[in-house]
Amino acid sequence: NAGVMQNPRHLVRRRGQEARLRCSPMKGHSHVYWYRQLPEEGLKFMVYLQKENIIDESGMPKERFSAEFPKEGPSILRIQQVVRGDSAAYFCASSTGQDFTGELFFGEGSRLTVL
Amino acid sequence: GESVGLHLPTLSVQEGDNSIINCAYSNSASDYFIWYKQESGKGPQFIIDIRSNMDKRQGQRVTVLLNKTVKHLSLQIAATQPGDSAVYFCAELETSGSRLTFGEGTQLTVNP
């Protein structure tokens, strides 16, 4: 049973470009969370999605950031017109459902560097 | 705003000693807490969890203690090994149940 898969592991973008980060949850998991981690800091919640539905996006900036989790395929976190402050590690986690009973399984992260 | 935070940013111990990592939380409504371990370049890994109706829970070499009176959480690691070197985060579950709030982390270094 493969874990949470994130790609790319490393992404370099110039200011103004777009970044797309993908997350495939664990098999059988239908809920996905995205977190951002700045260097030397903790993880900050961004968005919580269920297939074809955004449950909670209160942690996501209103502009330039969007997330989706289609019926088929991975969840995608999209950052438009990236700025240097977007440089961070973006982690995806998945769970079986909204009834949080235990482990939230994290991927290895996607590290975005904006030049 | 309310948040979860750590008392100490770094902790250095000798191999074989016991380690204690502390966490203070301020949201008295939180009812579920988790400790995660994050090794360099990797994602957080679940260690142990505890619900607010408990004050202690034990795992393999790890024990989590919860003191609701002073809103304090601790992780005890017995016989610390070099492989335990990592950043440890406590996290609390919002009462809405939709997200975990993480603290800033404690860097544990185990000296041989």
Interface residues (C-beta under 8 A of the other chain):
Chain A: V4 Y33 Y35 E41 G42 L43 K44 F45 Y48 I55 D56 G59 F91 A93 Q98 D99 F100 G102 E103 L104 F105 F106 G107 E108 G109
Chain B: Y32 I34 Y36 G41 K42 G43 P44 Q45 F46 D49 F89 L93 S96 G97 S98 R99 L100 T101 F102 G103 E104 G105
